[in-house]
């Protein structure tokens, strides 16, 4: 399912326009991005938790030349599924 299909599904299930569903999805995504950028977590009980994690700087190797390169430290997003989502899949 892509974003367009998700918007259509939400619009049909919630009996709202696709424009309103688009604004709702974009608002949710924006809120998650802002919270993770600040270092917080977003927990949706029964679905899962979004969190930002720090990846330390490390050395790597250029596969083409074999040269050793430095890879900078970075923040990466992580998602931990909740019990409700796990139970629904199994």
C-alpha positions in Angstrom: 0.0 0.0 0.0 1.4 3.4 -0.9 0.5 6.8 0.4 -2.2 7.4 -2.3 -3.9 4.1 -1.5 -3.7 4.8 2.3 -5.3 8.2 1.8 -8.1 6.6 -0.3 -8.7 3.9 2.4 -8.8 6.5 5.2 -11.2 8.7 3.2 -13.5 5.7 2.5 -13.4 4.3 6.1 -13.8 7.7 7.8 -16.4 9.1 5.4 -14.2 12.2 4.8 -12.8 13.8 1.6 -9.5 12.7 0.2 -8.2 16.2 0.8 -9.0 16.0 4.5 -7.4 12.5 4.7 -4.3 13.9 3.0 -4.0 16.7 5.5 -4.5 14.2 8.4 -1.8 11.8 7.1 0.7 14.7 6.4 0.0 16.1 9.9 0.7 12.7 11.5 3.9 12.3 9.5 5.0 15.8 10.3 4.4 15.3 14.1 6.4 12.1 14.1 9.3 13.7 12.2 9.4 16.7 14.6 9.2 14.6 17.7 12.0 12.3 16.5 14.2 15.2 15.6 13.9 16.5 19.1 14.9 13.1 20.4 11.5 12.1 21.7 9.4 9.0 21.0 5.9 8.5 19.5 4.0 5.6 21.0 0.7 4.3 19.5 -0.6 1.8 22.0 -1.3 -1.5 20.2 0.5 -0.4 17.1 4.1 0.4 18.0 6.7 3.0 19.0 8.8 5.3 16.8 12.1 6.4 18.3 15.3 8.0 17.2 18.6 6.2 17.8 22.2 7.3 17.5 24.6 5.5 15.2 28.2 6.0 16.2 30.9 7.1 13.8 32.7 4.2 12.3 35.1 3.3 9.5 34.0 1.6 6.3 35.5 0.5 3.1 34.8 1.8 -0.4 33.8 -1.4 -2.3 35.1 -0.2 -5.6 38.6 0.9 -4.5 39.0 -0.8 -1.2 40.0 2.5 0.4 39.2 3.0 4.1 36.6 5.8 4.6 35.2 7.5 7.7 31.4 7.3 8.2 29.9 10.1 10.3 27.7 9.6 13.3 24.0 9.9 12.5 20.5 9.7 14.0 18.4 7.0 12.5 14.6 6.3 13.0 13.6 3.0 14.5 10.2 1.4 14.8 9.3 -1.2 17.5 6.0 -3.0 16.8 3.5 -3.2 19.6 1.9 -6.4 21.0 -1.4 -5.7 19.2 0.3 -5.4 15.8 2.4 -8.6 16.5 -0.7 -10.5 17.6 -2.7 -9.4 14.5 0.0 -10.7 12.2 0.3 -14.1 13.9 
